[in-house]
Amino acid sequence: MNTQDNNKKILRDRARAIAQKPLVKKKGEVITVLEFVLSYETYAIETMYIREVVPLKEIIPLPGLPDFVLGLINIRGEILSILDIKKFFQLPGQQLSDLNKVIILTNGKLTFGVLADRVNGIKEVELNDIFNTVLNFRDKRDEYLHGITSSRIILLDGKKLFNDKKIIIHQD
């Protein structure tokens, strides 16, 4: 298959993925999400996984960890690891600045921070506006996505983030 035919196939697959029916059809049901920006793309995660959002302060780097683990941060006496999911998803990065925020995620058992370029705020998303687009990205993000909205907000699946063994680093 030549490059042009391969590109046409990729575009057809993407069009089919985008044209899929919504995951849920009940009109009016909503989820509350925190919307944030990573590498110029808008992402969101359900607020049930959000403990708080804090400004990026001093990060204590730890040698010998995967590059997506930026290090540790002290939040009112609690030491938390900070992940750069841009690196984890292999997205292009930007320099750290005082505009960066740390989104503290928790599921009741595990708590860690995720670096965001910018936090847009909390919003409600109708469930019938979430489309399954796993075929659309074809990269490392696929397994962590819940879907994408018609306004192009990429919804992360918090449960999958917390259950991924690649994110939890054990010292052996």
TAJO-V558299 format. One line per field, one symbol per residue. psi: psi as a letter, one per 20 degrees, with the letter a starting at -180 (. if undefined). Layout:
psi: ???
This chain:
psi: prgggggggghgggggghiqqqhpiophpqqpqpprppljqprqqqiiipgrpqqpbppoqpqjrqiiohbqqoolippqqpqnighgilqqrrqqriiqqpooqqjhgpprqppqhqphaqrppphjjpqokhihglahhgijphaqrhjkpooqohghghjpihhoppo.
